[in-house]
Amino acid sequence: MQALVIRDTQKLVAKLQQHGFSAQQAEGITQALRDLDASDLATKSDLQELKVDLIKWMVGTQLAYGAIVVAVLVALR
């Protein structure tokens, strides 16, 4: 389990209070964020890998589509 890293919890509590949260609410939100399981969140590396996979898939499908069109045109001659 990878937890969300909050460097300064007191600063976060103060910021939440500045935006209208009570001290109890701000502390509860901060604790909930600290307990958050961030292991399922995508990293920049994960997104880059996905981007490469999607580009490969798109190129492959376009090539297959082109081959089908050519095959149909040859068959219709």
N, C-alpha and C positions, 0 to 999 in steps of 0.2 A: 504494500500500500504506500503510495506516495502522497504525502500531505501537502496542502497548499502552504507555502512559506509566507508568513507575515512577519516582517522584520520588527516593526514597532507597533505593538498592539495598543499601547496607550495613545499613540498618535491617531490610530484608526478610530478608537473610541471617541477621542476629542473631535475628530472630523465629523463623525456621525452625529455627535451632540450639536455641533455647529449647524447641522442641516436639519435639526428639529427632533432628533431621536432622544428619548430619555436615557439616562445613564444605564438603567437596567436593560433597555432595548439595545443600546449600543454595545454593551458588554455581551449580551446574548448573541447578537449578530457576529461580533468578533470571534466568539468562541465557536460558533457554528462554522465560520469560515476556516478556522484553524483545524476543525475536525473533518473538513471536507476531504473526501478521497479524490485526488486529482490524477490518479493513475490511468483513468480512461480518457483524459484530455489529450488531444493531438498536439504534438510538438511541431515546430517549423520543419524539422527533418521528416516527420511523418507526412506532412502536407506536400513537401517537395517530392517524396517518393510516390505519393498518390498522383501528383501532377504528371510525373513521368509515365506512370502506368496508364493514366487516362489518355495521354498523347499517343502512346503505343497502340492502345485499343482503337482510338479514332483513326489512326493511319491504317491499321489493319482492316477495319471495317470499310474504309473508303476504297482500299485496294480490292477487297472482296466484291464490293458493289461494282467497281469498274470492270472486274473480270466477268461478273454476271451480265453486265450490259454488253460487253464484247461478245460473250458466248451467245446471247440472244440475237444480236445483230448478225453473227456468222450463221446461226441456225435459220434465220429468215431469208438468207440469200438464195 
